[in-house]
Amino acid sequence: MLHNQKGVSVATQHQTSWRPPPMNSIKINFDGGLLDGGRAVGLGIIARDAVCLCLAWSSLRLNNGGSTELAEALAAREAIYLAYRFRWLRIILKGECNTLVHKLSSADLDFSAIGPLVSDIRFFSSFLDSVSFSFIKRCGNSTTDFLAGCALN
């Protein structure tokens, strides 16, 4: 696991099945999907504790177009905002977009199309005690993939 200057970390291993977070931490998986080439975006989010209890979930449709990376960034922002709203202070965010995970774990400014979303996520992260971002393969993120798909149906 790599750590940056702000205590934000990124896991370098590629997990394929769900594992519980450490005690007193919340794991939030997120996923974003597209409908008809980006006409609509579906977001799926699920938060679970160390005993696998589902604390919250979300399936949200946004009718603005975009890319897969944008959909993933929107889902990550919803996930971190969920943690902020519920005042969960120690969280692990897991998503399928490796590029996004690396952007979120970097202290560098992001001037890409999703840069403003990356800034939002970092802003909300600053209110939490511990935040880590890590990549998970799609086969290990099937619940959020399902929730994102439900939002598009």
N, C-alpha and C positions, 0 to 999 in steps of 0.2 A: 504494500500500500504506500502510495506517495502522499506527502503532505505539503501544502503550500504555506506561505507566510501567515495566512489568516486562520490556520487550523482546519481548513477544508481539505479533504482528502479524496483521492480517486483510487479505486481498487484496480489492480492490473490483471487479476485473474478473471476468467470468463465463466461465471456461474451458469448452470443449466437447470437447476432445480431450486425451489424455494427453501431457504433455511431461515430459522428465526433470528432476529437481531439479538444483541446482548440485552441482559436485563436493564430496565430503565431506558431503553431505546425503542423507537418506533421505526419500522421499515415501511417506506412508501414506494410502491412500484407504480410506474406511470407508462402510458403508451399513447401515441397519437397516430391516427390513420386518416386516409383521404378517400373521398367518394368522387367518382367520375372525374379523375384527373385533377382533383384539387378544388372542385366546386364547393365542397363542404369538408369540414374537419371534424373528426370524432375523437374525443379524449376519454381515456379510461384511467382511473386512479383507484388504488386500494391501499389502505393503511392497516398494518397488523403489528401486534406487540410480540413479546418474547414467547408467549404461550399460544401464538397463532390466532389469537382473538382478533376478528375484524373490528376495527375501531371506527372506520368510515370508508365509504367508497363513493365513486362518482362516475357517471356516464353522461357526457356533455357533448352536444353538437353545436358547432359554430358554422354559420353559413357564409364564411369568407373563404376565398381560395388560398392556395399556398402550396408549399412543398412539404415533403415528408419531414425534413428537418424543422420546418416551421411548426408542423403539427406536434412533433416531439417536444419542441421548446415551449409551446403553449401548454402541453400536458405537464411539463416539469414546473412551469410557473404556477399552475393550479395546485400541484402537489405541495410545493413549498408554502404557498399561501394557506393551504389547508393546515399545515403544521403551525404556521403563524397564528391563524385564527383559534386553533385549539390549544395554543400555548404548549405544544410539545417541544421540548428544548433540546432533545438529543435524537436526531433523525438520520436515517440512511435512505437516500434516494436512489432508486435503481431504474434505469431505462435502457432501451434497445439501440439508441443512437450513440455510437462510440464518439463521433465527432462532437456532439453536444456535451457528453460527459467530460471530454478533455477541455472544452471551452469553459465549462462551469468550474472546473478544478484549477484553471489557470488564473493568475492575477492580471493577465494582460487585458487591455481594452479590446473589445470585439467590434470591428467596424463592418461586419457582415450584415446581411438582411435580418438576422435574428439577434443582432447585438443589443437592441433595446430590451428584448426579453431576457437575455443573459444578464443584463444590468439589473432588471427587476428581481430576478432570482437571487442574485448576489445581495441585493438590498434586503430582501426578506430573510436571507440566511444570516445577515449580520445581527439579527435580533435573537438568534438561537445560540445555545451553548456549544453544540457540536453538530456539524453537518458533514456528511460524506456523500459523494456522488460515485456511482459505479455502474459499469456496463453489465447487462445480463442478456444472454441470448434469447431470441424470441421464444424458443421452446420452454424457457424458464419463466416467461412472462405471460403465460397464456390467459390468466384471469383478466389482466388489464387489456390484452388484445381483444378478448371477448367483450369487455365493457366498451371499448372504443368502437367495436363493430356494432354493438347494440345502439349506440348513439347515432349511427349512420343509417339504421333501418327504420 
